[in-house]
Amino acid sequence: MNFKKMISVLLLFCFSFGAGSLAASVKEQRCGPAAPAAANADGNWGLSFQAEGKPPTANATADELMQYNASYAQMTDEKVLYLTFDAGYENGNTPAILDALKKHRVPAAFFVVGNYLETSPDLVKRMISEGHIVANHTYHHPDMSKIASKEDFQKELTSLEEKFQEITGQAMPKYYRPPQGKYSVENLQMAKDLGYHTFFWSLAYVDWYQDRQPSKEEAFKKLLGRIHPGAIVLLHSTSSTNAAILDELLTSWEEMGYTFRSIDALAAP
């Protein structure tokens, strides 16, 4: 291989590796143009914010997602928010989050995985007793877009349902969030066929790295600056920043005129 060709191959490899790493790391907010519509949007859920106070452009429109009983926001001018948390494991921050929600009487949805049910059943019971929804984030948190078998897809959801019933004595709500926002149109159809409503989000920020937690100022810049009517907000319950700021954050949203509703309202026929 001559020198020029070797350099070209090396540059191509570096670009491909970097692009893959970026796609994996920026899972909550993606800058730049939105991806194609739902029919071609297999991969990572992505958002592009165009104007303050307005919903972002997403991989798919609300109408396209509706075909699969899926939502990423409510298209409305009413100042209403839907607060959701992804709970992969418990590291001591959830009690403070629940305290803030209780203080403000805000209903939330916690999308949990099998590890959370196994290690933190008392917190799950507290969520339910305080009026929150505990929903399905799969048992093992895999990349669901790579699961082609309906049986394997179903097992990830039903095994979590069974564990939830064992712990709580209740049936788990049929609400599903794809781990890391990775999905395919086939996945959306599978979830719909199983009676699930799939929830993406229209606002999130990089709050999941334990060794790189954002400052209050960084969090507020995103969570106040990009809030919009009908937003489905995604936060991680593992975030110490979220635990520290949630009381003040809810107060700020309330002062901006926002009220809070359960995602039940979005899943209703």
N, C-alpha and C positions, 0 to 999 in steps of 0.2 A: 504494500500500500504506500503511495507517495505521500509526501509530507502534507500537502494541501488537503488531500482526501482524508488523511488521519485527523487533521484539525477539524474538518467538517463533521466527521462522525462524533468526535469528542464533544463539540458544541451542541450537536443534536441530542446526545445523551444527557448533557447537563441541563438543557432546556426541558427535556421530557421529565427528568427527575424533579426539577424545581416546580414545574407545573403540577405534577402529581402531589408533591408535598403541600403546595399552596391549597389545592382543592381539598386535601384532607384536613388541613388545619383551620381554614376559614369556613367552617361549616355553618355558622349562625348568620353571618352577614357577608354578602359577597358584593363587591363594588363592580361598576361597569355595567354593560348591557345585560338585560335579563336573558335567560336561556330561552330556547324555543318553547312553544306551548306544550300542554300536557301530553299530547300524543307522541312527542319526541323528547320529553323531559326526563328520561331515565337518568338516575345518578343522584346528585346532591341537590337538596332544596336550596334555592338561592333567591336573594332579594336585591333590588336596586332602588335606592331612595332617590326620588326625583324632586320632591318639594316638601318643605316642612309642613307638618299638620295633615299630610295626605298619605294614604296607604302606599307602600312601595310597589313597584312592579315586581312580579314574582315569576317563577318558572311557568306557572299556569295561572289562568284567570280564575276568579271565583266561580264563574259559570262552568268552566271546563272541569274544575274539581267537583262541582256539584253532581256531575254525572256519576261519580264514584263515591258519593256520600262523604266527601272530604271538604275541609275548610282551611283557610289560612287567615281569614279576617272576615268581619261582617262589613259589607259595603253599605255604609250609612253615614249620615251627617250627625247622628246623635252621639254625644260624648259618653260612650260606654266602652268599658274595657273588660277583657276576659284574661284573667291571670292564671298562668300555668307554670308548673315546676317540673323539671326532669330530675328524678331521684334515682341515681345509679347505686348509691351506697350512702350510709350515714356516717358523718364525721363530726357530729356535735353541733351543727348549725341549724338543724330543723326546728328544735324547740323555740329558738328566738324568732324564727320565721313564723311559726304558728302563733306565737304570742302577739306579733305585730298584726297578723291577719285577724286575730280575735279582737284586738283593741279597736280595729277599724271596721269590724263586721264585714270583712271582705271574703267572699267565697272563692276558693281556688281549686284547681285540679292538679293532683300530683301523679305524674306518669312514672310508675315504679317498675323495677326489674326484680327478678327472682331473689337476688342477693339482699335486696332491701326487705322483702317480705320475710326472709329467713332470719335476718339479724335484728330487725327493728319492728317486730309485730306490735309492740305497745304504741309506737309512734303512728303506725298505720291505723290502729284503733282510735287514737286521739284525733287523727285527721277526720275520720268518719264521724266521731261523736261531736266534732265541732262544725260539722256541716260541709266538709270538703269532699270532693270526688277523688277516689283513688282509681287510676286507670292503667291501661296496659301499655307497657314500653318493651314488651317481650321478656322472656325468662332469662336469656343469656346475652342480650344486647348484641346480636350479630348484624352484619350488613345484610339486611333483608332483601335488598335489590338483587343479591346473588342467589337467592333461594327460588328456584324455578318450580319445585314440587309443591303442589297445594297441600299435600299431607305434611311436609316439613314446615311449611309456612304456618299451617294451622296448629301444629304441635307447639311452636314457640308461644302462641297466644293462649292456647287452652291449658298448657301446663302452668302458666301463671294464673289463669282463672281458677284452676283447681287449688293451688296453694293459697290464693286469696280466700276462697270459700272455707278452706280448712282453718285458717286463722280467724276469720271474722264471722263465719256462719252465714255470710251473705253472698249473693251472686255479684260478680264483678261487672261494673258498667261496660257496655260494648263501645268503649272509646279507645282508640289506638293511636300511638305516635311512633313513626319509624325511627329507630335508633340512628342518631347523627343526621336525621333528615334524608337518609339514603333510601330510595324507592324506585319502583318501576311502575308503569301503567298496569302491568300484570299483577303486581302486588296490590295496587289500589283496588283492582277488580276482585282479587281474592279476599281482601278485607271486607269489601262490600258484600260478597257472597256469604261471608261468615256472620253477617249482621252488624259489622263494625262501622262506626263513623271515624274517619281518619282526620287527625288534627295536626296541621303544620303550624306556622306562626308568621306574624308580620313584624315582630320586633323582638330582637334578642341582642346580646352583646357578648364579647369574649370574657366569660366569667368562670370557665371550667378548669383553668390551669391552676393547680394548688400552689405552685411555686411562683406564680406570676399573677396574683390577684390584682384587679384594677383598683385604683384609688377611688374614693368617693367622687371626686371631681370628674374622673374619667367615666364612671358609671352614670352620673347624672347628665353628663353631656349627651350620651347616647339615649338614655331612658327618658329624659325630658325633651330633648331636642327632636327625637324621632317619633314621639308618641302621636297617635292619630285616632280619630273616632273609629270604633269597631275593631281595635287592635286585639289580636291574640298575642299576649306577651309571654315569652319563654325566658325563664330564669332557671338557674341550677341551684338546688337546695344544698349542694356541697360548698357553695361559695360563702366564705366568711364576710366578704364585702356585702353580699346580698343580705346576710343576717344582720349586719351592722346598720345598713342604710334603709331597710324596708319600711320601718315606721315613718321616717322622714320622707321617703319616696312616695308612700301612699298619701301622706299629708299633702305633698306637692301636687300630685295628680288631682286630688280632691280640690285643692285651691284653684286648679286650672279648669274646674267644672266637670271633671269626670266622675262617673259612678261605675260600679262593678257588678257584673252578672256572672252566673255560672255558665259553663259551656253547655249545660243542658239546653239552654235557649237556642244554641246554634244547631244542635242535633235534632231538635223537634221537627216533625214533618212540616 
